[in-house]
Amino acid sequence: MDNKAIIARTVDFVQAKFLHEGSGHDWAHIQRVWHTSQALASQTPAVDPFVTELGALLHDVADWKFHAGDEEAGPRAAREWLNSLGVDEAITQRVEVIIREISFKGLGVPTPMSTPEGEVVQDADRLDAIGAIGIARAFAYGGHKGRPLHDPAIAPVAHDSFESYKQNAAPTLNHFYEKLLHLRERLHTPAARVVAKERHQFMEAFLTQFLREWEGEDVN
């Protein structure tokens, strides 16, 4: 099976698996990450487009958030799928590395990517976590988990371990201060940083307005 056919089969597989997912980690999210990865890869030297596309398409195939915190669920699921297509072992290993390294693990935990393909996919995934769609996805996930919008009595936490971050169940607004507002400074590629500037500013404006409305300042 050639690379084009492998990508097409993978698109069909992932789309069918996530089409009606309701937490913000749906097919539309994966498709955006896939397309953004392609755009970033075209502007990034030394990137293998095939590995990048597979990493983007499979980056959420079995996210630890939906598999009892199991960090290896994603790499295992990706390997199983790629083996079923007869993908070369070296390619499969590179895709596994992307999936294993991509997650945000807490504000106090560095998350470097060890390959240029991983940097591109991580940037694409993080771009989809900020801006207007990022805001919508944050609240979709919070609702999916039964979390309140905001509780001023619960302060954001700069998690210093992945285990602490995984156990976090704070209100959705805290997620902006614990993660989303810090993604712009952690991007790898110049092209992603350009896109992130406007999206970051939009998030800041949203938070200002949200807190004004929460306190009723716009009606007093």
N, C-alpha and C positions, 0 to 999 in steps of 0.2 A: 504494500500500500504506500503510495507516495505521500509527501507532506501535505499537499492540498487536500487529499482525501481524508487524512488523519484529522486535520483541522475541521473539515466539514462534519465528520462523524462526531467529533468532540463537541462542536456547537450544538448538534442535535441532542446529544446526551445531556449536556448541561441545561439547555433550554427546557427539555422535558422534565428534568429534575427540579427546577427552580421557578417554573413559570408562574405558579400561584403562591409563592412564598410571601408572607406578609410582614416580615420584620425589617424590611429594607435591605435584605441580602438576597434579593430576587434576581431573576434573569436580566431584568433591565439594568440593575447594578453591575452585574458581571459583564454584560454587553458593553456598557460604558467603559469599564475598566479595560476590556479587550481593545476597544477602538482607541482609547486614550493611549494605551501601551503602544499600539502600532504607530500613532503619531509621534510619541516621544522617542520610540526606537529609531524612527527615520531621521531624527536629529541628534542621535547619540552614537558616537563611534564605537566600534568593537562589540556591537550587540547582535546576537543571533536572532533573527526575526521569528524563526520557528519555535525556539525555546521560549521566547518572550510571549508568543501567542498562546502556547500551551500553558505556561505559567499563569497568564491572566485568566484564561478560560477555566482553569481548575483551582484557582487560588482559594475559593470558598467551597470546594466540593464536599468537605466534611469539616466545617469550622469547629474549633474547640468549644465555642460558645454554645453550640447545639449538640455537643457530644460529651457532656459531663466533664468539661475541662480537659479532655484528652488531646494533648498537643500533637500526637502522632496520627490522629484519625484522618486528617487531611492528606498527609504524605502517603498513608496506606491506601486510601481510596484512589488517589491519583495513580499510584503504581498499579493497582488492580486494573484500572481502566486502560492505561497505556500498555500494559502487558497483553490485554485482550486484543489490542490492535497490532501487536507485534512491533511496537516502537523500540528502537535501539536502546540498550541498557544505559549507555552514557547519557542519552537525552533524558531518559526517565529519571536518572539520578539528579540531573541539573534542575529538572522541574520540581522534584522533591525538595531540593534545597530552597528554592524560591518559596514554596508553601510553608516550609518549616521556619523560615526566617521572617516572613512578611508581617506578622502580627505586631501591633503596638502592645507593649508588655508593662506599661506603667511609666509615669512621667520621669521617675528616677532610674529607669532601666534603658540603657542604650540598645538600639535595634539596628545595628549596621547590617548591610547586605553584602554578601561575599562575592557577588557576580554583578556585572553591568546589567544583565537581564533582570536580575532581582531588583536592582535599583529602579529600573524603569517600571516594573510591575508594582512595586511598593509605592512609588510616586503616583501612579495612576489610581491606585486604590485609595491613597490618602487624599488626592484631589476630589474624589467622589464623596469624601467624608466632610468636606467643608463647602461653604457657599450655600445657596438656596436648597439644593438637593441634599447636601450634607445635613442641614438643619432638619429637613423633612425626615430624613432617614434616622436621625438621632431620636426624634420623638416617636417615629414608628416603632423603633426597637424598644424604647422605653415603655410604650403602650403594650407591646408584645410581652414584655416582662412584668407588667403590672406596676410600674414605677410611677410615682407622682411627677407632675411637671417640675415642681420646685418646692423646696422647703428651706426657708432662710435659716432655720435652726441647725441644718446639717451642712457643715462646711466642706468644701472640696478637699480632697486628699492627694498629695503628690506621692502616689504609690511607689515604693522603693523595691518592690519585688513583683514578679509575675503572679505568684500565688496570691498576694494581697490584691492585685488588680483583678484577678479572676473572681475573687469573692465579693467584689464591690457590688452593692445593690442600691446605690445612692439615687436621688432624684435625677431626672434627665438633665436638668440645667447644669448640674455639677460636671457632667461629662464634657461640657465645653471648656471648663477651666482645668479639668484633669487631663484632657487630651486634645480636643479639636483646635483650640486656640494656639497650640504648640506645634501643630503639624507643619505649618509653613516653614518654620526654621529648621525642620528636619528633612526637608526634601533634598534629593541628590542632584537632579538634572536642572540646568538653567531654564529649559523650556517649561518645566513644571513650576518653577518658582515664579515665572512671569504670570502664568494662569492663576497661581495661588494668591497673588497680591490682591486682586479684585475680590475674590471669593472670601478671603480673610476679612477684608474691610466690610463686606456685606454681613458677615457673621457678627462683627463688632457692633454694627448699627442695629442689627436685630436684637442683640442682647441688651443694648441701651434702651430700646423701645420696649422690650419685654418687661424689664425691671421697672420702667416708668409706669406701665399699665398695671403691673402686679401691685404696686404701691398706690395706684390711683392718682398719680401725679398729673396725668393728662386730663383729668376731669375736675380737679380742684381749682 
